[in-house]
Amino acid sequence: MKRAVKEHPLEIRDILRDESISSKRVPGERVNAVTIKMFKAGQVLVTTIQRVNLKMLCIAFVIISIS
């Protein structure tokens, strides 16, 4: 994703590209954000939503079982 910087706004093409990317990333990002806040987990280095969900579920089980 591209970002605008001072005195260099994004072009229309870049804005539309960012919107399409973000709509695909939202489901995985929400799961990641909740797990990071509640279980203090780190970054996830997987690429698909299913893998993110599985990894976060495993982290939650480990944290709960340790507590």
Secondary structure, 3 states (H helix, E strand, C coil): CCCCECCECCCHHHHHHHHHHHHHHHHHHHHHHHHHHHHCCCCCCCCCHHHHHHHHHHHHHHHHHHC
